[in-house]
Amino acid sequence: MSLNLTILGCHSATPRINAFPTSQYLEINNRHFLIDCGEGTQRQMRKYKVGFSKIDHIFISHLHGDHFYGLVGLLSTYGILSREKEMHIFGPVGIKKATLQMLKISESHAKFNMIFHELSSTESELIFEDDKVSVRTIPLKHRVYTNGYLFTEKEKPRKLNMLNISGYPEIDKADYNNIKAGRDITLASGEIISNKELTMNPPKPLSFAFCSDTCYKPDIVPIIKNVDLLYHEATFLDDRQDLAKKTRHSTSIEAAQIAKDADVKQLVVGHYSGRYKDISLFKKEAETVFSNVELAEPGKTFSID
């Protein structure tokens, strides 16, 4: 089990020199996801050696340009690269029409199958699940319909306690899969050996919560409770709380309060307004509320084993 998050872009609104709008690449339990796709995302993917071919699922939080205007270009590039695998794209209602219309008008080479999963619910819902990972929405509150996403590893089978198992010669290797699945073992004598005696707890599943553009929304706390890594936007410092309320963004203090209330292990803040030249101020301010804070920066990787 492992989790690796690479920040491709973490600034708000207008792209600038060495400042790219939101996009992140997540590797979790051998699954690979792209989260948001602002302008310049595919350039950043090349720069930071993100494998294009590994991505089969793209999650778009909302339809503001700094979060999805890079999508059409990326899909077009996949076409040029002769991609054949289908691509699943999750995002608000309207993303399918906007994307396919642009690809059609530009006579894109993208001929692979694109499967759009359009979202409209204001309640948290399970939108993706396989044998490795599940993904739920985190309903946010911005100027347009917006979701964050919660990525969680599936729990591994229980670990065999070989020392205890060796005390029962009757237990055969053929029983191991049943034991790992949590079943008790019945000996020929009729004695039942509890699974807890034969196994140990598996590692705790890792989790990552991505909270894109949103005003302060404390009702998301139960959804993201105890996550290992939380990314939460912090567009403004507390000195511009007036602008945060007007534009429905968060301050660094508010992001830290969410992290504290949710008992998360680590907070990453980003989506900085261009009015701030020193982003270290976001970390300093957030740390007055929550101790384990890191800054999102292009190319920065956060890893949990």
N, C-alpha and C positions, 0 to 999 in steps of 0.2 A: 504494500500500500504506500502510495506517495502522492504528493500534490506539488505541482510546480506552476507558478503564475508568472508570466512575462508581460510587463507593461509595454505596449507598443505606442500608445499615445495617452495623455492624461491631462490635457489642457482644454479649456472651454472655448467654444465659439470659433473665432477666426484662427486658422493655422498661421504660425509665425516661424521664423528661423529657429530651428531646434525646439519647437513647441508644436506638438501634434495633437489633434483631437482624439477623443476616446476610442481605444481599442485594446483588447487584452487577449492573450493566448493562454488557455488553461489546459494543462495535462493533469488528469486525475485518474488513478487506478487504470492506467494504460488506455485511457480515452482522451481524445484531443478535440477541444472546442475553441471556436473564435467567438468572442463576446464584443459586440458593437464593432462598427467598421467605418470610422470617420475617414475623411480624405487622407490619402497617404498611407493607408494601412498596409497595402501590399508592398510598398517601398520599405516600410518598417519590418515587415515579415522577412524580406530579403536581407535587410541589414542585420537582423538579430537571428538569422538562420532558423526561422520557423518553417517547418516542412509543409509546403502547400498541399501535398498529396495526403497528408495525415488527417486533414480536416474534412469531416463529413457533415458537421452540424454547426450552424451559425445562429447565434442568438442576438437579436436586435432589441434594445430596450425601448426605444421610441423613435418617431420619425422626424426628429430635428436633424438638420443636415450634418452637424458635427458628430453624429452617432451612426449615420448610415449612408452618407453620400459616397463613401468608398466602395460600397457593395457592388454596384453595377460594374465598376472597373475591375474588381476582383473576379467576379463571375465571368466577365469577358476574357480576362487573362486565362482562367481555367479552360475556356473554350479554345484559345490559341494553343494551349498546352495539350489539347486533345483529350481532356478529361472524359472518362466514360462513366465513372461511378456517380450515382445519384447524390444530390446535395439536399439536405434538409435545412430549411430556413424558418426560424421562429421569430415572430414579430407582430406588431399591431395590425389590425385590419387596415388594408390599403397597401401593405408592403408588396404584395403579389402584383397588383395592378401597376404600381410605380416602377417596379423592377422589370417586369416583362415588357412594359411599354418602351422603356429606354433601350432594352436589348433588341427589341423589334425594330425600332426606328434606326438604330445604329447598325442594323444587319450584323449583329454579333455572331461570332463563331461558336457561341456557347450552345451546343446541341445536346448536352447531357441532361438527364431528367432532374428538374428542380421541384422539390416537394415543399410547398409553403404551408406552415402551420400558423394560421392567423389567430391572434388572441384578442379577446374583448372582455373577459371576466374581470370584475373588480375584487374577486376573492382569490386567495392563493389556490393554485391547482397544479396537479402533477401533469407535466407536459411531455416528459421523456423518461423512459426507463428501459434498461437492459440488464444483463446479469452483472454488470460492473458498477453502474452509476444511475442515480435518479436525479431529475431536475424539476424543481417546483418554481412557480412564479412568486415574486414578492411584490404585491401591488404597491405602487408608489404614487405620489401626488405631485404632478408637475403641470406645466401649462397645456400639455397634451397628454393623451393616454400613455402611461409609462409603466413598465414592469422592471423589477430587478429579478435576479435568478439565484436560486439556491442549489448548488451542486453537492451531492452527498454520495460517498462511496457506499456500495452494498456491503453488508457485513460478511466477512469471511467465515468459512466453516470453523468449528471449534478446533483447537490444537490438541493433538494427542499427547497425553501424559505417559510417555513410554516407560518411565520408572514404575508407575503404578500398574500399567498394563502387563509388564513383565512378571508381576506377581500372580498372574492368572494364565498359566500355560495353555489353558483351553481356548483362550482368545486367539483367533487366527488373523492373519493379514487380511483375509477376505471380509473380516468384520470392521475394518478400519473406516471405510466410507460411511457405514451406518453410525459408527461412534462419532465421527466428525459431524455428522448431520444432527447429532443431539440425542440419539437413541440410547436407551439402557441396554445392557446385555444380560440375557438369561443363561446361566450355566446349566449343564446337564442335570445337576442336582436340584434344579429349580430355583436356586439362589439368584436373585436379581442384583446385578452390580449397577449402581447409579452412574449415569453418564458423568456427573460432576466429579466422581472419583477417577474417571478414566480420561478426562479432558481438562484443558485450561481455556480460559477465555481468549478469544481471538483479539487482535489489536483493535482499538476503537476506530470505527470508520471516520475518515477525515472529511471535512466539509469546507466549502467556500461560498460566501454570500457576496454577490455583486449588487450594490445599490447605486444605481445610476442617478440621473438628475431627479431631485425630489426636495420638497420642503421638509422641515422637521416633521416626522411621522412616527410617533412612538408606538403606534399599534402594530408595527412590523416586528417589534421586539420578540414576541412569542415565536414567530416564524424562524428567526435567525438565532434563537437561544443557543448558547454554548458552541457556536461555530468556531472552527480553528482559525479561520482567516476571513476578515470582513473588509471589503473595499466599500467605502462610503464617500460620496461626493462631498467636497467642502469648497464650494466656489468662492466664498467670502470669509474674511475674518470677522470677528464679532463686532468690529467697528462699523461694518456696513450691514447690520442686521436689517435695516430698512430696505436695502436693495434685495437682500435674500428673500424677504417676505414678498416684495413686489414681483420678483421674477420666479418665485417658487423654487428657490435653491436652498441649500443648507450652509451654515457656517461651520467652522472647524470645531467650535464648542458643541454644536448640536450633533455633529457626527460622533464626537467623543462620548456624548451623553448616551447616544444609542448603543455604542460599543459597551459602555459601562453597564447599562441596564440589561443588556443581553448576555453579559458575562462571556464575551468573546475572548479568544486567546490573544489575537493581534488585530490591530486596526491599521488599514492603509487608507490615507486620504489623497484625493486628487481632484481634477476638474477645476484647477485654479483659474480665477479670473485674471485676465491680462493686466489689470491695474496694479498687481503686486509683482514687484521685481525680485523680492527675496522670499522664496517659497518656504524657507526654513521657519518662517513665522507661523505657518500653519501647524507644524509639528509642535513648536513651543506652546502655542495656545491650546492645542488639543490635549497636551500632556498635563495641563492644569486640572483636567477632569479624568483622564484615562492614561495609565502609565505606558502601555506598550503600543506606541504609535510610530508608523513609518510613513515616509513620503513616497508617493508614486512618482517615478521618473522614467522617461523612455529608456528601454533596455534593461531596466532593473527587474530582477527575478526574486520571487519569494518561494522558498522551498520548505516543505514539511515532510518528514519521513515517518 
